[in-house]
């Protein structure tokens, strides 16, 4: 036997990763067995620990073959060759995918009661598994680590096949294995003890990591920003066009977000109002405005992406001239086709946009300028809209800044499903607060890229 158990393997793996001792690297466990190995690595090297939930998709009639992998955040990889080799129908595949997505959601809900996300932006992520028997699981775990902002991804496991180094080269910056035979086979053959790891054991290890690393982040703010909340209608003159707007100004505002959207919505959008209210609770002001003048709206006119961008530029200039918003960090929230204007403005040199969020946005993945966006970017997408999800993935991969995709399971791009918009509001609030407020107060909480 190569290893006594997962704890023994974790201790020996920590010795191989000694160079990371006491650095700002974060150990990311892939449950369930990977949590035991990762705990020993994190404890030995005095590193913070978090996890990434990834599940292999199998059929009951062939449980040894992984057809796809799914992960938290809605990410997935489908092995078309494996599907073809066993003659899987699309209905069989969708049923298996749905089952594993439900299990991922269950585990995320359970595990996150004990351990909030550790921020990865600008840090090295050490993704730890108990055995690297299938490259798809490791590949997706590495992808999720990058989407959560990791600057560098190190893949580590006690054992993995020798061809892993070439198969995962494009997913991990570095791979560390203690043993690399030609075939791993059944991982139990390499451990004296390789028992199943139930949820209770995972939770015990997460509790230990919280005790070691410290309690989760304190509440977003201890200030009552909602007392004396001001909501005021305004007229914004943008590029010569008078546009109706609504300002929501909380007490002791610490930032401001400008909303924009497609021409089918306006300043009084109830969806925007829910998100703006969530921002106000943590002291972030908002400005919502119509893209169309009253005349254009009455005539049901459409405007081009270029005009949309010009009007957003004008609205931002108006916001920056207001005394209440002077010197505050400024963010952009785009919905639907409005994200194209947000990305275009954020790509402009000297735009000084602190952070951006897209809600159900439909970005033009081929648009010139996306590569120039340097603002931390969050794309919130409904899991039921595959086309929009794929467009957001393509756009996110081109942004050279901290960037994440957050998928709301089962939601459409308008987020009309029960509870979906509330989830969007919380995610949006946390993103802007992290980059506009928390980082400003303590830069060490969010490390810069580089």
C-alpha positions in Angstrom: 0.0 0.0 0.0 1.2 3.5 -0.8 -0.8 5.3 1.9 -2.2 4.4 5.3 -5.3 6.6 4.8 -6.3 10.1 3.5 -4.7 11.9 6.5 -1.4 10.1 5.9 -1.6 11.1 2.2 -2.4 14.7 3.1 0.6 15.0 5.4 2.9 13.6 2.8 1.4 15.8 0.1 2.0 18.8 2.4 5.7 18.0 2.5 5.8 18.2 -1.3 4.0 21.5 -1.2 6.3 23.0 1.5 7.1 26.0 -0.7 3.6 27.4 -0.1 3.9 27.4 3.7 2.7 30.6 5.2 2.0 32.2 1.8 -1.4 33.7 0.7 -2.3 30.5 -1.2 -5.7 29.0 -0.5 -6.3 25.2 -0.3 -9.4 24.2 -2.2 -10.8 20.7 -1.3 -12.9 18.7 -3.8 -15.4 16.8 -1.6 -15.9 14.5 -0.2 -12.6 12.6 0.2 -10.5 15.5 -0.9 -11.6 17.4 2.2 -9.7 15.0 4.5 -6.5 15.3 2.4 -6.9 19.1 2.0 -7.4 19.6 5.7 -4.0 18.0 6.5 -2.4 20.1 3.7 -3.9 23.4 5.0 -3.2 22.6 8.7 0.4 21.6 8.0 1.3 24.5 5.8 -0.8 27.1 7.8 -3.0 28.0 4.8 -6.6 29.0 4.5 -9.0 26.3 3.3 -12.2 26.3 1.2 -13.9 23.8 -1.1 -15.2 23.4 -4.6 -18.1 21.0 -5.1 -17.7 18.9 -8.2 -19.7 15.8 -9.1 -19.2 13.2 -11.8 -22.2 12.2 -13.9 -22.7 8.5 -14.4 -25.5 6.0 -15.5 -26.6 3.2 -13.2 -26.0 0.7 -16.0 -22.4 1.8 -16.3 -21.3 3.4 -13.0 -17.6 3.2 -13.8 -17.8 5.6 -16.7 -18.0 9.4 -16.1 -20.0 11.0 -18.9 -19.8 14.6 -17.7 -19.0 16.6 -14.6 -21.0 19.4 -13.0 -19.9 21.9 -10.4 -21.2 24.7 -8.2 -22.0 27.9 -10.1 -23.6 25.8 -12.9 -20.3 25.0 -14.6 -20.1 21.6 -16.5 -18.0 19.6 -18.9 -19.6 16.9 -21.1 -17.5 14.1 -22.6 -19.1 13.6 -26.0 -16.7 10.7 -26.8 -17.9 8.8 -23.6 -21.5 9.4 -24.5 -21.1 8.1 -28.0 -19.2 5.0 -26.8 -22.0 3.8 -24.6 -24.9 5.0 -26.8 -26.4 7.4 -24.3 -29.6 9.2 -25.4 -29.9 12.9 -24.8 -32.9 12.3 -22.4 -30.8 9.9 -20.4 -28.0 12.4 -20.2 -30.3 15.3 -19.2 -31.8 13.2 -16.5 -28.4 12.2 -15.1 -27.2 15.9 -15.3 -30.3 17.1 -13.5 -29.8 14.5 -10.7 -26.2 15.5 -10.1 -26.9 19.2 -10.3 -29.5 18.7 -7.6 -26.9 16.9 -5.5 -24.3 19.7 -6.1 -26.9 22.2 -4.9 -27.7 20.2 -1.8 -24.0 19.9 -0.9 -23.4 23.6 -1.5 -26.3 24.6 0.8 -25.1 22.2 3.5 -21.4 23.0 3.4 -21.8 26.7 3.1 -23.6 26.8 6.5 -20.1 26.0 7.9 -17.7 27.8 5.6 -18.3 30.9 3.4 -16.3 31.4 0.2 -12.7 32.4 0.8 -11.9 35.2 -1.6 -9.5 33.9 -4.4 -9.0 37.1 -6.3 -5.3 37.5 -7.1 -4.3 34.5 -5.0 -2.9 31.0 -5.8 -5.5 28.2 -5.5 -4.2 24.7 -4.6 -7.0 22.3 -5.7 -6.7 19.1 -3.7 -8.3 15.7 -4.5 -7.8 12.4 -2.8 -7.1 10.6 -6.1 -6.8 11.9 -9.7 -8.6 9.0 -11.4 -10.6 11.0 -13.9 -9.2 14.2 -15.5 -12.7 15.8 -16.1 -13.3 16.3 -12.3 -9.9 18.0 -11.9 -10.3 20.1 -15.0 -13.7 21.5 -13.9 -12.4 22.2 -10.4 -9.5 24.2 -11.9 -12.0 26.1 -14.1 -14.2 27.0 -11.2 -11.1 28.2 -9.2 -10.2 30.5 -12.1 -13.7 31.8 -12.4 -13.6 32.7 -8.7 -10.6 34.8 -9.4 -7.6 32.7 -8.7 -4.5 34.1 -10.3 -2.6 30.8 -10.4 -4.0 27.2 -10.0 -2.0 24.3 -8.6 -3.5 20.9 -8.8 -2.4 18.4 -6.2 -3.3 14.8 -5.2 -1.6 11.9 -3.6 -1.9 9.8 -6.7 -2.8 10.2 -10.4 -2.0 8.7 -13.7 1.1 9.7 -15.5 -0.8 11.1 -18.5 -2.6 13.6 -16.2 0.3 16.0 -16.7 -0.4 16.4 -20.4 -4.2 16.0 -20.2 -4.6 18.8 -17.6 -1.8 21.1 -18.8 -4.1 23.7 -20.1 -6.2 23.7 -16.9 -3.6 23.9 -14.2 -0.4 26.0 -14.0 1.2 23.3 -12.0 0.5 19.7 -11.0 1.8 17.9 -8.0 1.4 14.2 -7.5 3.2 11.9 -5.0 2.7 8.8 -7.2 1.9 8.7 -10.9 1.5 5.1 -12.2 0.3 4.4 -15.7 -3.2 3.5 -14.3 -4.8 4.3 -11.0 -7.7 1.8 -11.3 -9.5 1.6 -8.0 -8.1 4.2 -5.6 -8.8 1.8 -2.7 -6.0 -0.4 -4.0 -3.5 2.3 -3.0 -4.7 3.0 0.5 -4.8 0.7 3.6 -8.0 2.6 4.5 -10.1 4.4 1.9 -13.6 4.5 3.6 -16.4 6.6 2.2 -16.5 10.2 3.6 -20.0 11.1 4.8 -21.3 14.7 5.1 -20.9 14.6 8.9 -17.1 14.1 8.4 -16.9 16.9 5.8 -18.7 19.2 8.2 -16.4 18.4 11.0 -13.4 19.3 8.9 -15.0 22.5 7.8 -15.7 23.4 11.4 -12.1 22.8 12.2 -11.0 25.0 9.3 -13.2 27.9 10.5 -11.8 27.5 14.0 -8.2 27.5 12.6 -8.8 30.3 10.0 -11.1 32.5 12.1 -14.8 33.2 11.9 -16.5 34.0 8.6 -16.6 37.6 7.5 -18.5 40.0 9.8 -21.8 41.5 8.6 -21.4 43.6 5.5 -22.0 46.8 7.5 -22.9 47.8 11.0 -24.3 51.2 9.9 -28.0 51.8 9.5 -27.9 53.2 5.9 -31.7 52.9 5.4 -32.7 55.6 7.9 -33.4 58.9 6.0 -33.2 57.0 2.7 -33.8 59.5 -0.1 -35.5 58.5 -3.3 -35.8 61.3 -5.8 -36.9 61.6 -9.5 -34.4 63.5 -11.7 -33.9 64.4 -15.3 -30.5 63.5 -16.7 -29.3 65.4 -19.8 -27.2 62.9 -21.6 -25.8 63.7 -25.1 -28.5 66.3 -25.5 -31.3 63.8 -24.7 -33.4 64.5 -21.5 -33.8 61.1 -19.8 -36.0 60.4 -16.8 -34.1 58.9 -13.8 -34.5 57.8 -10.2 -31.8 58.4 -7.5 -31.7 56.2 -4.4 -29.4 57.8 -1.9 -28.8 56.0 1.5 -27.4 57.7 4.5 -23.6 57.9 4.6 -23.3 56.6 1.0 -20.0 54.8 0.3 -20.4 54.2 -3.4 -22.8 54.6 -6.4 -24.0 52.2 -9.1 -25.5 53.4 -12.4 -28.0 51.0 -13.9 -28.6 50.5 -17.6 -30.6 48.0 -19.6 -32.2 47.3 -22.9 -34.7 49.7 -24.4 -37.6 47.5 -23.3 -37.2 48.6 -19.6 -37.0 51.9 -17.8 -35.9 53.7 -14.7 -39.0 52.3 -12.8 -38.2 48.7 -13.5 -39.3 46.7 -10.5 -36.4 44.3 -10.9 -33.9 47.2 -10.8 -35.6 48.5 -7.8 -35.2 45.3 -5.9 -31.4 45.3 -6.7 -31.1 49.0 -5.9 -32.8 48.5 -2.5 -30.3 45.7 -1.6 -27.4 48.0 -2.5 -28.9 50.8 -0.3 -28.9 48.5 2.7 -25.1 48.4 2.6 -24.7 52.1 1.8 -24.4 52.0 -2.0 -26.4 54.6 -3.8 -27.9 54.0 -7.2 -29.0 55.9 -10.3 -31.5 54.3 -12.7 -32.5 56.0 -15.9 -34.5 55.6 -19.1 -32.4 55.0 -22.2 -35.2 56.5 -24.3 -36.6 60.0 -24.2 -40.4 60.3 -23.7 -40.8 61.1 -27.4 -38.8 58.0 -28.4 -40.6 55.8 -26.0 -44.0 57.1 -27.2 -42.9 56.3 -30.8 -41.5 52.9 -29.7 -38.2 53.7 -31.3 -35.1 51.6 -31.0 -31.6 52.9 -30.5 -28.3 51.3 -31.5 -25.6 49.9 -29.2 -23.5 53.0 -30.0 -26.2 55.4 -28.9 -26.9 53.3 -25.8 -23.3 53.5 -24.9 -23.2 57.3 -25.5 -26.2 57.8 -23.3 -24.6 55.7 -20.5 -21.5 57.8 -20.8 -23.6 60.9 -20.5 -25.4 59.6 -17.5 -22.2 58.6 -15.7 -20.8 62.1 -16.4 -24.0 63.6 -14.8 -23.6 61.4 -11.8 -20.0 62.4 -11.3 -21.0 66.1 -11.3 -23.4 65.7 -8.4 -22.1 66.8 -5.0 -23.6 63.7 -3.3 -21.6 61.3 -5.4 -18.3 63.2 -5.8 -15.3 61.1 -5.0 -17.3 57.9 -4.5 -16.3 54.7 -6.3 -18.6 54.2 -9.2 -19.9 50.8 -10.5 -22.1 49.8 -13.5 -25.0 47.3 -13.4 -26.2 46.2 -16.8 -29.2 44.1 -17.6 -30.1 42.3 -20.9 -28.6 44.1 -23.9 -27.5 47.0 -21.6 -24.4 45.0 -20.6 -23.0 45.8 -24.1 -22.9 49.5 -23.2 -21.5 48.7 -19.7 -18.6 46.6 -21.2 -18.0 49.3 -23.9 -17.7 52.0 -21.3 -15.6 49.9 -18.9 -13.1 49.2 -21.7 -12.5 52.9 -22.4 -9.1 54.2 -21.2 -9.5 56.3 -18.0 -13.1 55.2 -17.5 -12.4 54.6 -13.8 -15.1 52.0 -13.3 -14.6 50.2 -10.0 -16.7 47.1 -10.7 -19.5 45.9 -13.0 -22.3 43.4 -12.8 -24.4 41.9 -15.6 -27.9 40.5 -14.8 -29.1 38.2 -17.5 -27.0 40.2 -19.9 -26.6 39.3 -23.6 -23.0 40.4 -24.3 -21.7 40.5 -27.8 -18.8 38.1 -27.4 -17.1 39.4 -30.5 -17.4 43.0 -29.6 -14.2 45.0 -29.9 -13.0 46.3 -26.5 -13.9 43.4 -24.1 -10.3 42.5 -23.9 -9.6 46.0 -22.5 -12.0 45.7 -19.5 -10.0 45.9 -16.3 -12.9 46.3 -13.8 -13.8 43.3 -11.7 -16.8 41.8 -13.5 -19.6 39.5 -12.3 -22.0 37.8 -14.8 -25.3 36.6 -13.1 -27.1 34.2 -15.4 -30.2 32.1 -15.3 -29.4 28.4 -15.5 -32.3 27.7 -17.8 -31.0 30.0 -20.5 -28.2 28.0 -22.2 -27.7 30.5 -25.0 -27.2 33.5 -22.6 -25.1 31.3 -20.3 -22.7 30.4 -23.1 -22.5 34.0 -24.4 -21.5 35.1 -20.8 -18.9 32.4 -20.5 -17.3 33.5 -23.8 -17.3 37.1 -22.7 -16.0 36.3 -19.3 -13.0 34.4 -20.6 -11.9 37.5 -22.5 -11.8 39.9 -19.5 -8.4 40.4 -18.0 -9.6 41.2 -14.5 -11.2 39.4 -11.5 -14.3 37.8 -13.1 -17.0 35.4 -12.0 -20.1 33.8 -13.4 -22.9 33.1 -10.9 -25.6 30.8 -12.2 -29.1 30.9 -10.6 -30.3 27.3 -11.0 -33.5 26.9 -13.0 -33.9 30.6 -13.6 -34.7 32.3 -16.9 -32.9 35.5 -18.0 -35.6 37.7 -16.5 -35.4 35.8 -13.1 -39.2 35.7 -12.7 -39.0 32.4 -10.8 -39.8 32.5 -7.0 -36.8 33.6 -5.1 -34.5 34.1 -8.1 -34.4 37.9 -8.2 -33.8 38.0 -4.4 -30.7 35.8 -5.0 -29.6 38.1 -7.8 -29.9 41.1 -5.5 -27.9 39.5 -2.8 -25.1 38.4 -5.1 -25.0 41.8 -6.8 -24.9 43.6 -3.4 -22.0 41.4 -2.2 -20.0 41.9 -5.4 -20.2 45.7 -5.3 -19.7 45.9 -1.6 -16.5 43.7 -1.9 -14.9 45.8 -4.6 -16.3 49.3 -3.8 -16.4 49.3 0.0 -14.5 46.5 1.7 -11.4 46.8 -0.6 -11.4 50.5 -0.1 -11.4 50.1 3.7 -8.9 47.3 3.9 -7.0 46.5 0.6 -5.6 43.3 2.1 -9.1 41.8 2.0 -9.1 41.8 -1.8 -5.6 41.4 -3.3 -4.9 43.1 -6.6 -4.1 41.0 -9.6 -0.4 40.7 -10.4 
